[in-house]
Amino acid sequence: MTVQRIMGIETEYGVLRPGDQRTTPMVLSGLVVRAYANDVGLNAAQSRWDYSDESPLRDQRGYDIAREVAHESQLTDEIDPSFANVVLKNGARLYVDHAHPEYSSPEVTTPRDAVAYDRAGEVIMRLTAALLADDEDGPTQLYKNNTDGQGASYGTHENYLLRRDVPWARVVAGMTPFFVARQVVTGSGRVGIGTESERAGFQLTQRADFFEAEVGLETTLKRPIINTRDEPHADHRKYRRLHVIVGDANHADVANLLKMGMTSLVLGALEDEALPRIVLARPVTSMRAVSHDLTLAEPLDLVDGRAMSALDILEAYRDATHTWWRRRGDDPVEEQTREVFEHWGRVLDGLRRDPMSLAADLDWVAKKSVMEAFMTRHDVGWDDPRLRALDIQWSDVRADKGLFHTFERAGRFTRVVSDEDVARAVVEPPRDTRAWLRGKSIEAFGSDVASASWDGMVYRTTQPSSYTRIRLPEPLAGSAEQTRGWFDADVAHLIAQVGPDLVVE
């Protein structure tokens, strides 16, 4: 009925120490996590993540992949315990994901909060870059992007809970054309065409060239438009988790808000079977075509013989979800839902009339505008190597180095969340989800938290000496309202307060 939904963003950051050929990205990522954890008084030497309930090889299509045939990147429940891995006081997770430091935001209930906690991750990375600036082996630089332009791609993944009774085939059918089309809004822009930027040019997204399949379990090889991992991190009888891997890392608030808000609304309409029937003839080919088409007019073939542009598809989805929303009524966050619909309509109108009018709202438009100004000033084309360097510099998290931050300070981007909202999100968990219990437990009890996961907490107790686990199968349980007074004494006091929405083992 609304944009309100359990959601979150997880971002792998590019990491680099210029001139250092000895230190691997994995080791650098560990330095990043440990530097921040130590600075805020957390112990990064000991893993605090509980993998016991994770099932990365379970497929939404009703089966499990055998571990012996799975690629090592799929085994997210077998992370080396020596890797840095911490739960933060804001309820987020900061850890080493293979060759990258990853910030996984706490679960939130609205797109606006998703933007605030995603920005909080960027602030955390900026603070960490400052901590490592004077390292004797040189500064460690961090980038909020999705490719190094030389063949490597790393993810910005979204997560949304939806009803378990929605058939998976309906999810695939409804979300595939939407994900292909929404690139015109959510792309962060990229200099270079092809996985290794082998052709000169500019495209809307950083990720499209790396997708090879329509549906699948993988996230790093044969990347699919629809990822089938069936790991809800919640009551599996009630929820599915849609793990979205097709998105870019957004800096612009409006683009980020629309990424999360449009998707949440489309999922709501999908649950109620209210989406238009649009079936692309060649989804993977269409995904790349949309990203490469700067005119935004490329016709995409449908299986019924028609053709629609990405803008046509997004407009059809907006009209259908808006009709669905008005018919349902009773929206507890109506102001935020209206905000998403208003931006959605305004941005589509702007993209049809003059895309460059949206430089304050969309990442790819802003980046393209800056690149074209450079090309005009220096009389060069898209093959000039300095443009690729500027592309990387755009995503530098440092406030004094990153091009995005330079232009943002100049007031060239529309803000959706304030600096105060972001500063609060760095240190305080969301009040309306179980992330409150997770984050406040870390803050209040420190070493008495033996481990944590999205759907559980394990506490050390002294009377008697043992471990007690609290399961959190309902993401809305464990909120600030529900846990009022739980953190006033010790762990035993907290455990004694647990009610029927939580499970003590």
ChimeraX attribute file (.defattr): number of C-alpha atoms within 10 A of each C-alpha:
attribute: neighborCount
match mode: 1-to-1
recipient: residues
	/A:1	25
	/A:2	28
	/A:3	30
	/A:4	21
	/A:5	21
	/A:6	21
	/A:7	25
	/A:8	26
	/A:9	24
	/A:10	22
	/A:11	26
	/A:12	26
	/A:13	30
	/A:14	26
	/A:15	23
	/A:16	18
	/A:17	17
	/A:18	11
	/A:19	9
	/A:20	12
	/A:21	8
	/A:22	8
	/A:23	11
	/A:24	14
	/A:25	19
	/A:26	17
	/A:27	17
	/A:28	20
	/A:29	27
	/A:30	24
	/A:31	20
	/A:32	27
	/A:33	25
	/A:34	24
	/A:35	20
	/A:36	24
	/A:37	21
	/A:38	12
	/A:39	12
	/A:40	12
	/A:41	10
	/A:42	20
	/A:43	18
	/A:44	23
	/A:45	17
	/A:46	15
	/A:47	20
	/A:48	22
	/A:49	22
	/A:50	17
	/A:51	15
	/A:52	9
	/A:53	14
	/A:54	19
	/A:55	18
	/A:56	20
	/A:57	22
	/A:58	17
	/A:59	17
	/A:60	20
	/A:61	14
	/A:62	9
	/A:63	10
	/A:64	14
	/A:65	13
	/A:66	9
	/A:67	12
	/A:68	7
	/A:69	7
	/A:70	13
	/A:71	11
	/A:72	12
	/A:73	14
	/A:74	19
	/A:75	14
	/A:76	15
	/A:77	15
	/A:78	12
	/A:79	18
	/A:80	12
	/A:81	12
	/A:82	11
	/A:83	22
	/A:84	27
	/A:85	27
	/A:86	26
	/A:87	25
	/A:88	26
	/A:89	25
	/A:90	25
	/A:91	31
	/A:92	29
	/A:93	24
	/A:94	27
	/A:95	25
	/A:96	27
	/A:97	21
	/A:98	19
	/A:99	18
	/A:100	24
	/A:101	28
	/A:102	25
	/A:103	27
	/A:104	23
	/A:105	29
	/A:106	30
	/A:107	28
	/A:108	28
	/A:109	21
	/A:110	22
	/A:111	27
	/A:112	25
	/A:113	21
	/A:114	26
	/A:115	30
	/A:116	26
	/A:117	33
	/A:118	27
	/A:119	25
	/A:120	24
	/A:121	26
	/A:122	23
	/A:123	19
	/A:124	19
	/A:125	25
	/A:126	19
	/A:127	18
	/A:128	24
	/A:129	22
	/A:130	17
	/A:131	16
	/A:132	18
	/A:133	14
	/A:134	11
	/A:135	10
	/A:136	7
	/A:137	13
	/A:138	13
	/A:139	18
	/A:140	22
	/A:141	23
	/A:142	24
	/A:143	24
	/A:144	25
	/A:145	30
	/A:146	26
	/A:147	23
	/A:148	19
	/A:149	21
	/A:150	12
	/A:151	12
	/A:152	13
	/A:153	19
	/A:154	23
	/A:155	25
	/A:156	23
	/A:157	19
	/A:158	24
	/A:159	18
	/A:160	23
	/A:161	21
	/A:162	22
	/A:163	15
	/A:164	16
	/A:165	11
	/A:166	15
	/A:167	12
	/A:168	15
	/A:169	10
	/A:170	12
	/A:171	16
	/A:172	16
	/A:173	17
	/A:174	24
	/A:175	19
	/A:176	20
	/A:177	24
	/A:178	19
	/A:179	22
	/A:180	25
	/A:181	26
	/A:182	22
	/A:183	28
	/A:184	27
	/A:185	27
	/A:186	26
	/A:187	27
	/A:188	30
	/A:189	27
	/A:190	28
	/A:191	27
	/A:192	23
	/A:193	20
	/A:194	21
	/A:195	20
	/A:196	16
	/A:197	19
	/A:198	13
	/A:199	13
	/A:200	16
	/A:201	17
	/A:202	24
	/A:203	26
	/A:204	28
	/A:205	28
	/A:206	32
	/A:207	31
	/A:208	29
	/A:209	21
	/A:210	23
	/A:211	21
	/A:212	18
	/A:213	17
	/A:214	17
	/A:215	15
	/A:216	19
	/A:217	23
	/A:218	21
	/A:219	23
	/A:220	17
	/A:221	15
	/A:222	15
	/A:223	21
	/A:224	22
	/A:225	27
	/A:226	24
	/A:227	22
	/A:228	25
	/A:229	24
	/A:230	24
	/A:231	21
	/A:232	24
	/A:233	21
	/A:234	20
	/A:235	15
	/A:236	14
	/A:237	10
	/A:238	14
	/A:239	21
	/A:240	23
	/A:241	23
	/A:242	22
	/A:243	22
	/A:244	22
	/A:245	24
	/A:246	26
	/A:247	24
	/A:248	29
	/A:249	30
	/A:250	26
	/A:251	24
	/A:252	25
	/A:253	23
	/A:254	26
	/A:255	28
	/A:256	30
	/A:257	26
	/A:258	24
	/A:259	25
	/A:260	25
	/A:261	28
	/A:262	25
	/A:263	21
	/A:264	25
	/A:265	26
	/A:266	24
	/A:267	27
	/A:268	23
	/A:269	23
	/A:270	21
	/A:271	20
	/A:272	12
	/A:273	14
	/A:274	18
	/A:275	23
	/A:276	16
	/A:277	11
	/A:278	21
	/A:279	16
	/A:280	21
	/A:281	16
	/A:282	13
	/A:283	21
	/A:284	20
	/A:285	18
	/A:286	22
	/A:287	27
	/A:288	23
	/A:289	20
	/A:290	27
	/A:291	27
	/A:292	22
	/A:293	15
	/A:294	15
	/A:295	10
	/A:296	20
	/A:297	14
	/A:298	17
	/A:299	16
	/A:300	24
	/A:301	17
	/A:302	16
	/A:303	12
	/A:304	10
	/A:305	8
	/A:306	13
	/A:307	17
	/A:308	18
	/A:309	17
	/A:310	29
	/A:311	23
	/A:312	18
	/A:313	20
	/A:314	25
	/A:315	17
	/A:316	18
	/A:317	25
	/A:318	21
	/A:319	16
	/A:320	17
	/A:321	25
	/A:322	20
	/A:323	14
	/A:324	22
	/A:325	21
	/A:326	12
	/A:327	10
	/A:328	11
	/A:329	11
	/A:330	11
	/A:331	15
	/A:332	12
	/A:333	14
	/A:334	16
	/A:335	11
	/A:336	18
	/A:337	23
	/A:338	14
	/A:339	16
	/A:340	23
	/A:341	20
	/A:342	11
	/A:343	18
	/A:344	23
	/A:345	15
	/A:346	12
	/A:347	22
	/A:348	19
	/A:349	14
	/A:350	14
	/A:351	19
	/A:352	13
	/A:353	10
	/A:354	9
	/A:355	20
	/A:356	16
	/A:357	15
	/A:358	20
	/A:359	19
	/A:360	20
	/A:361	24
	/A:362	29
	/A:363	30
	/A:364	29
	/A:365	24
	/A:366	23
	/A:367	23
	/A:368	21
	/A:369	15
	/A:370	18
	/A:371	21
	/A:372	16
	/A:373	12
	/A:374	16
	/A:375	16
	/A:376	10
	/A:377	9
	/A:378	10
	/A:379	10
	/A:380	14
	/A:381	15
	/A:382	17
	/A:383	15
	/A:384	14
	/A:385	12
	/A:386	13
	/A:387	23
	/A:388	20
	/A:389	12
	/A:390	18
	/A:391	23
	/A:392	21
	/A:393	18
	/A:394	22
	/A:395	24
	/A:396	26
	/A:397	26
	/A:398	23
	/A:399	15
	/A:400	11
	/A:401	13
	/A:402	20
	/A:403	21
	/A:404	24
	/A:405	20
	/A:406	15
	/A:407	15
	/A:408	17
	/A:409	12
	/A:410	9
	/A:411	11
	/A:412	15
	/A:413	22
	/A:414	16
	/A:415	14
	/A:416	18
	/A:417	17
	/A:418	10
	/A:419	13
	/A:420	10
	/A:421	17
	/A:422	21
	/A:423	16
	/A:424	16
	/A:425	27
	/A:426	23
	/A:427	18
	/A:428	20
	/A:429	28
	/A:430	25
	/A:431	17
	/A:432	19
	/A:433	24
	/A:434	28
	/A:435	30
	/A:436	27
	/A:437	29
	/A:438	28
	/A:439	23
	/A:440	21
	/A:441	24
	/A:442	23
	/A:443	20
	/A:444	17
	/A:445	15
	/A:446	15
	/A:447	15
	/A:448	17
	/A:449	22
	/A:450	20
	/A:451	21
	/A:452	26
	/A:453	20
	/A:454	25
	/A:455	21
	/A:456	24
	/A:457	22
	/A:458	21
	/A:459	23
	/A:460	19
	/A:461	17
	/A:462	11
	/A:463	7
	/A:464	8
	/A:465	8
	/A:466	9
	/A:467	14
	/A:468	18
	/A:469	18
	/A:470	17
	/A:471	19
	/A:472	25
	/A:473	21
	/A:474	17
	/A:475	22
	/A:476	19
	/A:477	21
	/A:478	23
	/A:479	19
	/A:480	19
	/A:481	12
	/A:482	20
	/A:483	18
	/A:484	11
	/A:485	12
	/A:486	21
	/A:487	16
	/A:488	10
	/A:489	11
	/A:490	13
	/A:491	20
	/A:492	16
	/A:493	13
	/A:494	17
	/A:495	16
	/A:496	10
	/A:497	12
	/A:498	16
	/A:499	13
	/A:500	7
	/A:501	14
	/A:502	15
	/A:503	13
	/A:504	16
	/A:505	9
